[in-house]
């Protein structure tokens, strides 16, 4: 029994010496959101959660509206259009059609949304720096004071309307 314990300890200790060294990543940029085009009765709050975006969309109208996620997008700081998908999307499902989300009166849609290309980097399960470090934002490491835009599309009374917001990335001092 003592030999088994000694062998297990030796194996555990030898395994610790082969752990990879994780390089120190630069700090995440600060993100400031500004609404450019609002839609009456729809309130959109975006919160940066590390490298992810949490969207809280509140319907303050007296009618059910539809959030058309497949028609919505993010334009990176380099002008590249990126399709938005739900945060838990896996790579093999990233190109599938997403359902429209009905939002009843006085109700909220509250989810993490990511660029489709981020699904290949693990989505919510990936590193909190994955999007930033791999340039999914279109923001190169160390290149601050850049802006991206969100285009969220809603169907209200059979008509499509687009809510637009800008995100400015700045260096954390």
N, C-alpha and C positions, 0 to 999 in steps of 0.2 A: 504494500500500500504506500509506503514511504517513497519507493522508487517511482510509482505512478505520479505522485504529487510532485516530486522533483522534476520529472520529465515534463509534466504539464507546465510547471513554472518556467523551466528553461525554454520551452516552446513559446510561451507568452512573452517572455522577455526578449527573445530573439526576434519575434514578430514586431515588437515596438521599435526596433532599430531600423526597420525597413519602411517605415511610414513615409509617404511622400511629403515633401516640403511644399506648402501652399504659399504662393507668392502673395505679398501684400498688395491689395488692389487700391487704386486711388479712391478717395471718398466719393460717394454718390453726389450728383449735383443737386442743388436745391431746385425745386420745381414750383413755379408760380402759375396759376391758372387764371385766365381772363376770358369772360364770355364776350364774344364779338357779335353774335346774332342770337338773340333770345326768342323763345316762343311763349306767348302769353299762356299762363296756367301750367307751364312745365318748368320745374326747378331741377337743375342738374348740378350736383356737387361732385367734384372729382377730388379724391384724396390720394396722394402718392404714398404707397406702402412699400418702402424700399424701392425696388425697381418695377413695381406693379402699380396699376391704377385701379382704384375702387371707385365705381360709379354708383351714385345714389340718385335715381331719377324719380321725382315725386310728381304725380298727376294731381294738380289742384283744380282741375276742371270738373264739371258735373257729368262728363261722358268718359267712356272707356276709350283709351288711345292705344295704338300699337307702336312698340319700339321695333323698328326694322333693322335688326342687327346686321343682316347680310348686306344692307344698303349703306351701312355706316363704315367709316374708315378713319385712319390716322395718317396724316401726311408728315413724314419725318422732317428733321431739320435740313435734310439734303433734298427735299422735295419729292421723295419716293412715297407712293401711295401704298399703305399697308392695311390689309383687311383686319378688322377687329373680330376676335373670337372670345368665348368665355374662358376664364382662367384655368379651368380644369380640363380643357381640350387636349387630347393626346394627338401626337403627330398623325397617326393613321386616320384620325377623324377631322383633321384641321381643314380639309378641303370640302367637307360635306355641307349641304345646305343647313342653315340654322333656322329654327322656327322664329316667327314673329312673337314678340312677348306682349300680350295684352296687359295693360296697366289700368285697372279699374279706378273710378274716382277716389281721390284721397288715399291712394295706395302707392307703394314704392317698389321699384326695381332696385335691388342692391346687390351688385356682384362685381367681381374682379374681371376686367377685360384686358386682353393682351393682343399685341400684333400677332397675326397668324404665324409669321416666321418664328416667333418665340416658342411656339408649341414644340418645335424640334429641339429646343434647349431645355425641355422638361416642364414648361409652364410653371405652375405654382410649386412644383417639386424641385425645380432647379435652384441654382445659387441665387441669392438675392441680388447679386451683381451681374447675373448672366446677360440680361438685356443690355445693360450699360457697357459691360466689357466686350460684348460681341457686336456692338453697334446696332442693335435692333431699333433703338430710338433714331438711328441715323446720326447719333452724336458720337463723335470720335473721342476717345479718352483724352482728357485735358482740353478739349475744345468747348469752352463754355460761352455763355451769352448767345445761345442759339435758340430758335423757336420752332415748334411743331404745331400742328393744328388737328383738332378732332372735328369730325363731321358726323353728327348723330342724326339719323333720319327717323321721323315719326309719321304715322298715318293718323290724321285727325279728320273725322267726317269725310272719309274717302279721299282726302287730299294729302299728298306728301309735303312735309315741312322739314327743313334742315336747321338744326341748332349747331352753332359753330363756336368753338372755344380755342384759345391759343394757350400753349404751355411754353413757358420760358425757362430754360435750364441755365442756372448760374452757379458759380463756384461757391462752395461753403467756406466761409472765412473762419 
